[in-house]
């Protein structure tokens, strides 16, 4: 069983930065960040392989967000720069036990509780 706990959300002005963390218990897997804004579907943000050697980003965040893993491979980070009001959402950390850098929510078996990110204009 894998448990994921996110932290680091909050309120920031447009153009600012925030960092999110996801601490995982159990085995290490490919990890992803997703987000869900009110009234919208949950969408892919970024993902990173177990080794940290490969990453993938949604076009909407490429060049602004960076996903990384800690040395123990048990913590995943999402550094968000140049934030925009449209980045406002609940951000979820997820784990994919089968290893692929998938953009689909159905490929991730474990989910955190989510952390709110609000970007004011």
Secondary structure, 3 states (H helix, E strand, C coil): CCCEEEECCEEEECCCCEEEEEEECCCCCEEEEEEECCCCCCEEEEEECCCCCCEEECCCCCCCEEEEECCCCCEEEEEECCCCHHHCEEEEEEEECCCCCCCCHHHCCEECCCEEEEEEC
